[in-house]
Amino acid sequence: MQEETIVQIYEEDHGCEGIQPGEIPMDEVLLRDNAGTERWVKLPDAILLAHCLREGDRIVLENLLQEAQERFPHLK
């Protein structure tokens, strides 16, 4: 499994509407692989917080996606 670097984390501003009941707060995360290729992915905010992840950290995306599916089975 390939490690990637977290380049940027964008937390959506839900404004005065807030988060709807049953909605899982998601963050957009910019990742960079070892070849320098970048891509945006969405991850539950709770997963990032549980692992104290921040910009500059190295992750294995597949592991975090698997954990997200286990914790939040209704996510696609």
N, C-alpha and C positions, 0 to 999 in steps of 0.2 A: 504494500500500500504506500502511496506517495504522500509525503509531507508537503504542505503548502504554507506560505506565510500569510498571515492576516495583514493586509495593507491598510484597510479602512473599514470601520464599522459605522453604518448609518442606522440610527434608531429613528423610526418614523414618529413624527409629532402628531398625536391623535387629536390635538386641539380641544375645544370645549366639548366635543362629542364623546371623547374618551374611548375606551375599549368596550365593545359590546359584550353582553353576557355570552360566555362560551367561546369567545374569540381568544386566540393565543397570540400575544404580542410577538411579532416577527421582526428581525433585524436583517438588513441587507449587508452582506459581508463581501468585500473585495479581496480575492485570494490571488496569490502569485506563486506559480510552480517554479521548480528549479531551472527551467528553460526561460523564465521571464514572462511566460504567458499569464495574462490576468483574466479573471472572470468574476462576475457577481453571482452570489448564491444567497438564498434566504434561509435563515436558521431561527428557531425559537429563541427569544431573548433569555428564557429560563436556562437553556443549554449553555449559552455563553456565560451567564452569571454563575452557574453551578461549577464551571471549570475556571472561573476567574480569567476568562480570555479577554485579551485586549490587542490592540494594534502592535505588530511586531512578533507576536507569538506564532509558533509553528504548530500546525494541526494536521491530523489525518481526517479529511472530510467524511469519508465513508464511516468512520467510527462515530462521529457526531450525528450523522444522518440516521444511523442505526439506533442510537440512543434516543433521538427525537421520535422515531417511529414507535419505539417501545413505550415512551412516556406519553406520547400524544398519537394514538393509533389512527385517529381520523384525519391526520395530516396527509397530504399527497406528496 
